[in-house]
Amino acid sequence: MRFKNAIFLLTALLLQPIFSAFAHDSHKGLHHWEIPSQDPDRIILTFHGDPATSRAVNWRTDNSITSAVAEIAEATVNSKFQSSAVSFDAQTEPFDLGEHKGNAPLVVHNHSVIFKNLKPETSYLYRVGDGRKYWSEWIQFKTAKSSYGKSQFVYFGDAQNDVLEHWSRVIRMAYKTAPDASFAVHAGDLINIAHRDHEWAQWFKAGGFLHSQWTAIPVAGNHEFMPPGKGIPRKLSIQWRPQFTLPVVDHLDASLHETVYTVDYQDIRIIVLNSNEKQEQQTKYLESQLKNCSAKWKIVTCHHSVFSPAKGRDFKFARQNWKPLFDKYEVDLVLNGHDHTYARGHVPTRTSEEDSNKLGTIYVTSVSGPKQYGLDKKQIETYKSQGYRSDKTAEQTQFFQVITIEDDTLSYVAYTVLGDEYDRATIKKNFASGEKSLID
């Protein structure tokens, strides 16, 4: 045995310069925070299953980690929780970054676990690693209640450009403003070039531990859909499915899997749509999710703005096909991005040919990154014919939004990147009658 070990060690020493040269070549031009290692990085929580009893976690390592695990335990006031931690074997997926020629020629390993059978309204600690030497820190989150209760989340419009340089302060200010938020909606265009790993590395570094603590609801934007190479049709970012574990709606086309899904969180139904493709197929799904819904609050998010406030933008399909469903099934809030401006408006309930003072749906378009467009006020005026009333607009400003739901009230607040309140709207709802009023 010692002789064999000596041969193995000698071989490893002789080959080490070759391995080092190869690694150095594949890492050429990368920042240290882009280079995968045996230590877990890009850790992110997502919803998969009932938020009261489950969570999904994804992370990445280099390809030397072929077997990985995640451990989870109920949080305690000291470190003794570790002795009662339960281990989950991870699903490991080799992923070739070189599928997109703009990336370094690296094969990395993405790992994923779905935590199941958790207790509702309970604080948990989890960590991920190889089960032996290479571990993340212990990270804390709390499961949802199994019934209605106070909820708070953060919503970001497009981060997209210069994410590490200019978006990091937005998500950090959001955390400072709403540290108790349970999850974050990222309404598309998380990055600029769909398959470029350097940009995904920026997004993960900018969010840091927040991605592993705030459960993410990622929405696919148009910049998550690009050709991976010359002459190849555009496709969803090659990183999307390896790095996010999201619900799969089996009866939808496979190309829509993990981009169209529903999250039911404490009697709030959040429907995520993919506004980039196969919209007609999603219309049937949208109606089924609204028609068969008893949730107290209904929220829809997709990337493209239903009432586009920026010049040259027009998501006519949504206004013709999705808005009638929002009206019919009394959707409370629609959250969009894409237009790199800020606009909040609402649609009153129609009584025959006249608008009443009863609230229908609030529509918001926002941007969190540095890329900014100007408002098209004339275009916004044209939406009056479709029942849309503009309430507040802005341009050349980076925002984040905090939504708090408690009792019969939904409170929406938009903050600038400086942490100053810019806009506020409150919906008060009678759950028995369904009637709502808007309080500015």
N, C-alpha and C positions, 0 to 999 in steps of 0.2 A: 504493500500500500504506500509506504514512504517513497519507494522507487518511482511508482506511478505519479505520486504527487510532485516529486522532484522534476519528472519529465514535463508534467503539465505546467509547472511554474516556469521552467526554462523556456518552453514553447511560448508561453504568454509574454515572457520578457523579450524574446526574440521578435515576436509579432507586434509588440507595443508601439514601436515607431511607425509601423504601417497603419495600425488602428488610429494612432494620434494624428498622422498625416491626413487620413481620410476624414476624421472628425473635423480637423482644422479646415479642410477644404470645404466640407459641407456647411460649416458654420461661418464661412468667410462673409464678412460684411454685416453679420448679425450683431445686435446689441446683446449684452449678457442676459437681459430679461426676455429675449426671444428664444434663447437656446434651451432646448429640452434637456432635462437631466434625470437622474434617478429620483429626485425629490418631486413631489406632486406640485403642479402649477395649474393655472387657469381653472381653479375650483369654482363651480357654480351650482347653486340650487335651482331647481325648477319644480313645477307642479306636475304630478303624474298620479292620478287617483284622487281620493278624497283628501283635501288639505288638512282635515282633522286627524287623519290616521296615516298619512304617507307623505313622502317627499322623494324626489330624485336628485342625485348628485353626480356631476361629471368632473373629471380632471384629466390631466395629461402628464405623461412622462416620456423619457426617451425609450427606445425599443429594447433596452436591456431589462426592463421590468415587464415580464411576461405574465405574471400572476399578481393580482392586486385585490385589496379588500377595503371595506369601510367599516368602522366601528361606531356604535351609537349607544348612548346611555342617558338616562334622565339626569338632568343637571342637579348638582348639590352645591351647598355653600363652601365645600372644600373639594379636594382632589380625589376623595374616596370613591367617587362615581366610577372611576376607571375599572375597579374590580368587578363591576356588574355590567360592563359594556358587552353588547351583542355584536358579533361579527357577521358581515354580509360579504359573500364572494362577489367580486366585480366581473362584469363582462368586459373583456379587453378586445379592442379593435385596432389593428394596424392601419395606419393612415399615411398615405404618401403625399406629402406636401408638394412634391414635384409634379403632380398632375397639372398644376398651374405653373407655367414656365417662369413666372415672376417670383416664385418662391425658391428658397434654398432646396437642394435635392436631399431632403430628409424624410425618413420614415419614422414617425412617432407613434406612440401608443396612447389611444384615448380609452379611458376607463369609465364605467358607469355602474351605479347601484340604485335600486329603488328601495328605500326604507319602507317597510310595511308594518302593519299591526301596532302603530304608535298610539299613544293615549291622546285624546283631544285636550286642547288648552293646557299643554304641558311643555315646559322648557327642556330641550334636549341639547346634548353636546355630541358632536361627531368629529371624526378625523378620517383621513384617507391615506393609503400608502401601500407598501408591499407586504405588510403584515409582520415585518421583522425590524428592519433598520431605518427605512426611509418613510417618514411620516410627515403629514401636515401638522399644524397646531390643532388643538381642540377648538371647534367653532360652534357657537350657540345659536339656536333659533327656537321659535315657539310654534307649536301646531295650532291650527284654528280651533275654535269652539265647534261643537257638533250642532249648535243651534245659533240663532241670530244673536249678534252682539256687536259691540263697537269694533269698527275696522278702519284701518288707515293704510293708504298706499301712495306711492309716488309715481308720477307719469312724466316721461321724457319724450319730447319730439326728437327729430333727427340730431344725432351726435355727429356722425358722418366724417367730417374733415378735421385733420390735425387733432385727433381725439385726445392723445396724451397731453399735448401742449395746451389745448383750450377747453376740453370737455371735463377733464379731471376735476377742476374747481367747481363745476356745476354739480356733479354727483356728490362731492364732498360737502358742498353747501346744503344740498338736499338732505344729507344725513344729519348735518348739524341742526337743520330746521325741523326734521321729522325723524328723530332717532328711533322712535317706536313703530315706524312703518313696518308692515309685515311683508310687503312685496313691492315690486317695481315693474311698471309697464313700459317697455321700450318700443315706441310706436314706429319702428322701421328705420332703415338707413342707419344702422348702428355704426357701419363703416362706409367707406366710399367705393372701394374696388372689391367686389364680392369675394374673390378667391385669394386675395393678397394676405398672406399670413402676418406680415409686418403690421398691418392695420388691425387685425384681430388681437395681436400681441399688445398693441396700444390700448385697445378697448378693455382688455382684461387688466392691464397694469393701471389704467386710469381709475377703474372701479375698485381695484385691490380687494381687500377683505369683504367689501360690501356685496360683491357678487356671490360670495360664499355664505353670506348671512341673510341678505334680503333675497327672498325667492323671486326669480325673474319670470316675467311673461314677455318673451321676445316676439316681435311682430316682423314678418318679412317685408322689407321695402324694395323698391325698384333697384337700389344699389346692392341688394343681396342677390340679384339676378343678373348675371353677365356671362358671356361666352368664356369658358376656361382656356380657350386657345383660338388661334386664327382658323376660321372656317368651321368652327364648332358652334352649334346653336346655344343660345344662352340657357343657363341652368342655375338653380339655387346654389348658393355658396357651398363649395365642397366641404367647408368646415361646419356648416349648420347642424347637420344631423349627428356627426361625431361628437360635437361639443355641447349639444343640448339634448336632453331626454324629455320629449314633449308628448302629449296624448296623440294617439293615432285614431282617426275616424275611418274605420275599415271600409265603409261603403263609398267613400270619396276616392277619386282617382289617386293613384299612388304618388303622383307628383305633388299633390296637395298635403300629403301626410306630414304632420308636425309643423305645418304652417296654418292650418285651419283646425281650431279646437276650442273647447269650452272649459272654463274653470268655474266651479261653484264654491264660493268662499263665504261661509257664514251668512247664507241666504242672499248672497249677491251673485248673480250670474254674469260672468264676463265672457263674451264671445269674441274670439280672435278670427279675423278673416284675412285672406291673402288677396289683396286688391290688384295683384300683378297679372293673374292668369285664371282661366276657367271660372270666371265670375258667375256665369249662369248656373253652373253646378252648385256653387256655394249659396246661391239664392234659395234653393230648396232646403239646404242644410240650415241656413239662417232662419227660415220660417219654422222649421221643425223645432229648433232650439228656443224660439220665442213662443210658439204656439203651446208647446208642452212645458211651460215654465210657470212655476208658482213662486219663484223667488221674489222677495220684496223689492229688489232693485235689479234693473237690467242695464248693463253697460256693453257697448260694442266698440271694438278698436280695430282699425285697419290703417294701412299707411297713407293711402291717397285721401285727400281731403274731400269730403262730400260737398261742402260749400267752399270751393277754392278761393282764398283771398288774394292770391298772387297772380300777376299777369301771365297769360298764356297757359294757365292750368285749368283743366275742366274735366272733372270726373262725372260725366253725364250719366254713365251707366248706373252709378250708385243712386243718384237723385231720382232716376226713373224706376229703378227696380228694388233698391234696398230701402230708400226713404219711406215708400208706402208701407213697408213692413214695420219700420220704426214707429210710424204713426199708428198703425193698426194695433200693434202689441205694446204700445206705450213705453218704448225704450226711454230711459232716463238721460243717458249720457253717451255721446259718441266722441271718441278720442282719436285724432288724426295727426299726421305729420306732413312731410313731403314739400310743403310750400315755403318753408324757411321764413315764415312771418308768424305773427300771432293774431288770432281772431277767435272771439267767443260770440256766439249768437244762439238764438233759440227759435223754435217753431211752435207757435201757439196751436191749441186744438182748434180744428175747423168745425163750425156749426153751419151746415148747408154751405152757402157761398161766402160766409163772413168768418173772420178770425175772432175767436173769443179771447178772453183774458186768461183762460185756463192754459197752463203750461203743457206743452207736448214734450219735445226733446231738446236738450242743450247740446250744441255742437262746438267742439274746440279743435283748433289747429294750432300747433305750437312747434317751437324749435329750441333745442338745447345746445347745439353746436355753434361754431363761429361763422358758418356759411349763412348769409342773410340776403333775402330778396326784399323788394319793395311791395307795398300793398297796391292792389288795383281797386280803388274805391268805386269806380264806375261798375266794375264787374260785381262787386258786393251788392250794389244797388239793384242789379238785375234779379237777384235772388228773392226780392220782395214778392214777385209774382208767384213764387213757390212757397210762400208763407214764412220765409226766413226773415228774422229781425236781428240786425247787427247790434250787439251790446257793447263790445270793447275790442279795440284793435291796437296793434303796435308793430313796429318794424325796427330792424337793426338792434335787437335785444335778445340775449340768451336767457331762456326761462327754464324753470322746472315747476311742476304743479303737485300740490298735496291734496288728496281727496280723503275726507273723513266722514264716515257714516256711523250715526248713532241715533238710536230711537227712531223717530219719524223724519230725520233730517239728513240730507247729504250736503256737506260743505265742501266747496271747491275753491281753492286759493292758488293763484299763480304768483310766483316769486321771480324776481330777476336774479341773475347770477350773484349779485351783491347781497342777496338775502332779503331784499326789500319787497314788501307786498305790493303787487301791481294791480291785481284784479281779484274780485271775490264774487261768488254767487252761491246762494243757498237754496236748495230745493226742500220744500216741506211737503210731505205726502200723507194723505189719508189712506191708510192701507185698506180700509173697508170699502171705500168708494173708488179708490184709484186716482182721485183728483189731486193735483199738485199745484203749488204756487211757487213763484220765483221771488226770492228775497235778495236784492242786490246789496 
